[in-house]
């Protein structure tokens, strides 16, 4: 059986990883004790093998990486964040059907660049608390 191509990221290496992103990227935020994460993880591994040439796969432990999880609004696990050109463009939260996760990965690979081109970033100074 082929080995998965999943990178393990954390708060320390996230900035460099996202900055040097060359391919679309799927990040699975998880907790070591999350039963739903353990249930979907074999599919995530399979997809990392199948799509390794066109997509980067990353896992991030939410306990070890609270700053990054907070930055992207992760409130539960598993949460899958889909990135293109360093921008989060989509997410799937919870134990999604493997077919939904697969379709999201395929869509990211096929249309990710378009999503980024058709998105206007919010200014950093905009806050919902003002």
CORBEL-V299140 format. One record per residue. N is the residue number from 1. BURIAL is b if it has 16 or more other C-alpha atoms within 10 Angstrom, else e. D_LAST is the distance of its C-alpha to the last C-alpha in Angstrom with 1 decimal. Layout:
# CORBEL-V299140
N/BURIAL/D_LAST
N/BURIAL/D_LAST
This chain:
# CORBEL-V299140
1/e/53.4
2/e/51.0
3/e/48.4
4/b/44.7
5/b/42.7
6/b/39.5
7/e/37.7
8/e/36.1
9/b/32.7
10/b/30.6
11/e/27.7
12/e/30.2
13/e/31.7
14/e/28.9
15/e/27.7
16/e/31.3
17/e/32.0
18/e/29.2
19/e/29.9
20/e/33.6
21/e/33.3
22/e/36.1
23/b/36.3
24/b/34.0
25/b/32.8
26/b/32.4
27/b/30.8
28/b/31.6
29/b/29.3
30/b/31.6
31/b/32.5
32/e/36.1
33/e/36.6
34/e/35.2
35/e/38.2
36/e/36.5
37/b/35.9
38/e/39.6
39/e/40.6
40/b/38.9
41/b/39.5
42/e/43.1
43/b/42.0
44/b/39.3
45/b/42.2
46/b/44.5
47/b/42.0
48/b/41.5
49/b/45.2
50/e/45.5
51/b/42.7
52/e/42.9
53/e/44.0
54/b/41.1
55/b/38.2
56/b/37.0
57/b/36.4
58/b/34.3
59/b/33.8
60/b/31.1
61/b/31.4
62/b/28.0
63/e/29.2
64/e/30.4
65/b/27.4
66/e/24.2
67/e/22.0
68/b/23.1
69/b/22.9
70/e/19.3
71/e/18.5
72/e/20.0
73/e/18.7
74/b/22.2
75/e/22.3
76/e/26.1
77/b/29.3
78/b/30.9
79/b/28.2
80/b/29.5
81/b/27.3
82/b/28.9
83/b/28.4
84/b/29.9
85/b/29.8
86/b/27.2
87/b/24.7
88/b/24.2
89/b/25.3
90/e/26.1
91/b/26.4
92/b/28.9
93/e/28.1
94/e/30.9
95/b/34.6
96/e/35.0
97/e/38.5
98/e/40.0
99/e/40.7
100/e/37.1
101/b/36.2
102/b/39.1
103/e/38.1
104/b/34.6
105/b/36.2
106/b/38.7
107/e/36.0
108/b/34.0
109/b/37.2
110/e/38.2
111/e/34.9
112/b/32.3
113/b/32.6
114/e/32.1
115/e/28.9
116/b/27.4
117/e/28.8
118/e/27.2
119/e/23.6
120/e/21.0
121/e/18.6
122/e/14.9
123/e/13.8
124/e/12.9
125/e/9.9
126/e/8.2
127/e/5.8
128/e/5.7
129/e/3.8
130/e/0.0
